[in-house]
């Protein structure tokens, strides 16, 4: 009679191969680079086209997390937040808005936390690679750091996408159609105070569009890279096969 000797066990390896761990190091280095770049670039953009009378037929406003302010070129009073009135054809920084600036400070803090934990992930994995007898503990801590880093970065992206319209609404006042950028025309049913990205066009050729900018997109991409790194930080599951012996 044959009986099984042993039973399925936990994975027979505790760590991913060294090459796989080094790949995770490279991936989180990419995450750090993308996040650092994102904090220097605009996260949201508003454009007006076809509006004459202010020295420019088009204008653009952007919000950079590191400055907590809107800025742009060829600004007009219509595209500057309430309380600001820059001259046309001049590079300006419009006054920061209370609710919106607080929102971006939160996103900025989450992104910085993600960067710090990503650097910690890299350091722990390198420590494990250079000190094999400490590799198990270092890799376990690195996984925790990596997961939290991705969660923080994803939180920054979702925070801006989900709460920016309500922050704009809080900074706009109660007038119908009011936004931090002035009153929107009646032919545009959407405004930045009720949507994160949208656009409107009139029959006379005027258009308004707002959408996430490169910094926000880079943060989203960084989190995608981070997810891949987290997955690779776990070993492939391998089970010890059954062995049969004869009495």
C-alpha positions as CSV (number, residue, x, y, z in Angstrom):
1,X,0.0,0.0,0.0
2,X,1.3,3.4,-0.9
3,X,0.8,6.4,1.3
4,X,1.7,10.0,0.7
5,X,4.8,11.1,2.5
6,X,4.4,14.7,3.4
7,X,1.7,17.2,2.3
8,X,1.5,20.3,0.3
9,X,3.6,22.9,2.0
10,X,4.0,26.7,1.8
11,X,6.1,27.9,-1.1
12,X,9.4,26.1,-1.2
13,X,11.2,29.4,-1.7
14,X,11.0,32.4,0.6
15,X,12.4,35.0,-1.8
16,X,12.1,35.8,-5.5
17,X,15.3,35.2,-7.5
18,X,18.0,37.9,-7.2
19,X,17.3,39.1,-10.8
20,X,13.7,39.5,-10.0
21,X,14.4,41.6,-6.9
22,X,16.8,43.7,-8.8
23,X,14.0,44.3,-11.4
24,X,11.8,45.6,-8.6
25,X,14.6,48.0,-7.6
26,X,14.7,49.3,-11.1
27,X,10.9,49.6,-11.3
28,X,10.7,51.6,-8.1
29,X,13.5,53.8,-9.2
30,X,11.3,54.6,-12.2
31,X,8.4,55.3,-9.8
32,X,10.6,57.8,-7.9
33,X,11.7,59.5,-11.1
34,X,8.1,59.8,-12.4
35,X,6.7,61.2,-9.1
36,X,9.5,63.8,-8.8
37,X,8.8,64.9,-12.4
38,X,5.1,65.0,-11.7
39,X,5.5,67.5,-8.8
40,X,7.2,69.9,-11.1
41,X,4.6,69.7,-13.8
42,X,0.9,70.9,-14.0
43,X,-1.7,68.4,-12.8
44,X,-4.7,70.1,-14.4
45,X,-5.2,72.4,-17.3
46,X,-8.0,74.8,-18.5
47,X,-8.0,76.3,-21.9
48,X,-10.1,79.0,-23.5
49,X,-10.1,79.5,-27.3
50,X,-11.8,82.1,-29.6
51,X,-12.4,84.7,-26.9
52,X,-11.3,88.1,-28.1
53,X,-11.1,91.4,-26.4
54,X,-8.3,90.8,-23.9
55,X,-5.3,90.9,-26.2
56,X,-5.3,87.1,-26.9
57,X,-7.7,84.8,-28.6
58,X,-6.6,81.8,-26.5
59,X,-5.4,81.3,-23.0
60,X,-4.4,78.6,-20.6
61,X,-4.3,78.1,-16.8
62,X,-2.5,75.3,-15.1
63,X,-2.2,74.1,-11.5
64,X,1.2,72.9,-10.3
65,X,1.1,71.1,-6.9
66,X,4.4,72.4,-5.7
67,X,3.2,76.1,-6.0
68,X,-0.4,75.6,-5.0
69,X,-1.3,78.2,-7.5
70,X,-2.7,78.6,-10.9
71,X,-0.3,80.1,-13.5
72,X,-0.2,80.5,-17.2
73,X,0.6,82.7,-20.2
74,X,-1.6,85.3,-22.0
75,X,-4.0,85.2,-19.0
76,X,-7.1,87.2,-19.1
77,X,-9.4,88.2,-16.3
78,X,-11.8,85.6,-17.4
79,X,-9.3,82.8,-16.9
80,X,-7.8,84.0,-13.6
81,X,-9.3,82.9,-10.3
82,X,-11.7,85.4,-8.7
83,X,-9.7,88.1,-6.9
84,X,-6.9,88.3,-9.6
85,X,-6.8,90.5,-12.6
86,X,-3.6,90.1,-14.5
87,X,-2.8,92.1,-17.6
88,X,-3.0,90.3,-20.9
89,X,0.0,89.0,-22.7
90,X,1.9,88.6,-19.5
91,X,3.1,85.6,-17.6
92,X,1.4,85.7,-14.2
93,X,0.7,83.7,-11.1
94,X,-2.9,84.0,-10.0
95,X,-3.8,84.0,-6.3
96,X,-4.1,80.5,-4.8
97,X,-7.6,79.4,-3.8
98,X,-8.2,78.2,-0.3
99,X,-10.1,75.0,-0.8
100,X,-8.3,74.1,-4.0
101,X,-4.8,74.9,-2.6
102,X,-5.6,72.8,0.5
103,X,-6.6,69.9,-1.8
104,X,-3.4,70.1,-3.7
105,X,-1.4,70.3,-0.5
106,X,-2.9,67.0,0.5
107,X,-2.1,65.5,-2.9
108,X,1.4,66.9,-2.7
109,X,1.9,65.3,0.8
110,X,0.7,61.9,-0.5
111,X,3.0,62.0,-3.4
112,X,6.0,62.9,-1.2
113,X,5.1,60.0,1.1
114,X,5.0,57.7,-1.9
115,X,8.4,58.9,-3.0
116,X,9.8,58.4,0.5
117,X,8.5,54.9,0.8
118,X,9.6,54.0,-2.8
119,X,13.1,55.1,-1.8
120,X,12.8,53.0,1.3
121,X,11.7,50.0,-0.8
122,X,14.8,50.4,-3.0
123,X,17.1,50.7,0.0
124,X,15.7,47.6,1.7
125,X,15.9,45.5,-1.5
126,X,19.5,46.6,-2.1
127,X,20.4,45.8,1.5
128,X,18.9,42.3,1.0
129,X,20.9,41.8,-2.2
130,X,24.1,42.9,-0.6
131,X,23.6,41.0,2.7
132,X,22.0,37.6,1.8
133,X,21.7,36.6,5.4
134,X,19.3,39.6,5.9
135,X,17.5,39.2,2.6
136,X,14.4,37.6,4.0
137,X,13.6,40.3,6.6
138,X,14.7,43.1,4.2
139,X,12.4,41.8,1.4
140,X,9.4,41.5,3.7
141,X,9.8,45.1,4.9
142,X,10.3,46.2,1.3
143,X,7.0,44.6,0.3
144,X,5.2,46.5,3.0
145,X,6.9,49.8,1.9
146,X,6.1,49.1,-1.7
147,X,2.4,48.4,-1.1
148,X,1.9,51.6,1.0
149,X,3.9,53.7,-1.5
150,X,1.5,52.6,-4.3
151,X,-1.5,53.3,-2.1
152,X,-0.3,56.8,-1.2
153,X,0.4,57.6,-4.9
154,X,-3.0,56.2,-6.0
155,X,-4.6,58.3,-3.2
156,X,-3.1,61.5,-4.6
157,X,-4.4,60.7,-8.1
158,X,-7.9,59.8,-6.8
159,X,-8.0,62.7,-4.4
160,X,-7.5,65.3,-7.2
161,X,-9.9,63.5,-9.7
162,X,-12.6,63.1,-7.1
163,X,-12.5,66.2,-5.0
164,X,-11.2,69.0,-7.2
165,X,-14.6,69.9,-8.6
166,X,-16.1,70.3,-5.1
167,X,-13.1,72.3,-4.1
168,X,-13.6,74.6,-7.1
169,X,-17.3,74.8,-6.1
170,X,-16.4,75.9,-2.6
171,X,-14.1,78.6,-4.0
172,X,-16.6,79.8,-6.6
173,X,-19.4,81.3,-4.6
174,X,-23.1,80.6,-5.0
175,X,-23.9,82.3,-8.3
176,X,-25.2,80.0,-11.0
177,X,-22.4,79.1,-13.4
178,X,-19.8,80.6,-11.1
179,X,-16.3,79.1,-11.2
180,X,-12.9,80.2,-9.8
181,X,-12.4,81.4,-13.4
182,X,-15.4,83.7,-13.6
183,X,-18.9,83.0,-14.9
184,X,-19.1,80.4,-17.6
185,X,-21.2,81.1,-20.7
186,X,-24.7,79.7,-20.9
187,X,-23.8,77.5,-23.9
188,X,-21.5,75.4,-21.7
189,X,-23.5,73.2,-19.4
190,X,-20.5,71.8,-17.6
191,X,-18.0,73.7,-15.5
192,X,-14.8,72.8,-13.6
193,X,-16.9,73.1,-10.5
194,X,-18.9,69.9,-11.4
195,X,-16.5,67.8,-13.5
196,X,-12.8,67.0,-13.5
197,X,-12.5,67.0,-17.3
198,X,-15.0,68.1,-20.0
199,X,-15.3,70.6,-22.7
200,X,-17.8,72.9,-24.5
201,X,-17.9,74.6,-27.9
202,X,-20.1,77.3,-29.3
203,X,-21.5,77.7,-32.8
204,X,-19.4,80.9,-33.1
205,X,-16.1,79.0,-32.7
206,X,-15.5,79.6,-29.0
207,X,-14.4,76.6,-26.9
208,X,-13.5,75.8,-23.3
209,X,-11.8,72.6,-22.3
210,X,-10.3,71.3,-19.0
211,X,-8.5,68.0,-18.4
212,X,-5.8,66.4,-16.3
213,X,-2.3,67.5,-17.3
214,X,1.0,65.7,-17.6
215,X,1.8,65.7,-13.9
216,X,-1.4,63.9,-13.0
217,X,-0.9,61.4,-15.8
218,X,2.7,60.7,-14.8
219,X,1.6,60.0,-11.3
220,X,-1.0,57.5,-12.6
221,X,1.6,55.9,-14.7
222,X,4.0,55.7,-11.8
223,X,1.4,53.8,-9.8
224,X,1.0,51.4,-12.6
225,X,4.7,50.7,-12.6
226,X,4.6,50.4,-8.8
227,X,1.8,47.8,-9.0
228,X,4.0,45.7,-11.3
229,X,6.9,46.1,-8.8
230,X,4.7,44.9,-5.9
231,X,3.6,41.8,-7.8
232,X,7.2,40.9,-8.7
233,X,8.3,41.4,-5.1
234,X,6.4,38.2,-4.2
235,X,7.9,34.8,-5.0
236,X,6.1,32.6,-7.5
237,X,4.3,29.9,-5.5
238,X,5.9,26.5,-5.8
239,X,4.6,23.5,-3.9
240,X,6.5,20.4,-2.9
241,X,5.0,17.6,-4.8
242,X,3.5,14.5,-3.1
243,X,6.0,11.6,-2.7
244,X,4.7,8.1,-2.5
245,X,6.5,5.3,-0.6
246,X,5.7,1.6,-0.4
247,X,5.2,-0.3,2.8
